[in-house]
Amino acid sequence: MDEGKQDQNAATSQSAATTEPTTYGYCSWHRGYTAGIRVIEVVEQASGPGGVQSACGPCREQYGLVPYADRP
């Protein structure tokens, strides 16, 4: 196998191994824009817009936050 195909196969297997979606948005904990945010809390209201709080990977780890989609 040539070197180019090895590099391509390695890149494919690395991207396939990543199961967490990568999104770019606002982290409510460190108050800045970043990649890899996940929804942590959905704030619902009877009337009005409500809201969503999201966190990046480092903030989820630091504060022990569980993404909304991963909760039982």
C-alpha positions, 0 to 999 in steps of 0.5 A: 500500500502506498503512503497516500492511501495509508494517510487517507485510510487513517484520516477516514478511521479518525473521522469515523471514530468521532461520535460527538457532533461538532457544532460552533456556537456560544458557550453559556459557561465561559461566555464565548463562541467556540466549536464543539458545543452541546445543549445542556439545558432547555428553558421553557416558558408558558409564553415568550421565547424561552431559551437554551444553554450550551457548553463547550467540551472543556466547560462540560468537563470542568463543571460536570455538565451532562448534555441534554440529549445524553440524560435518561 
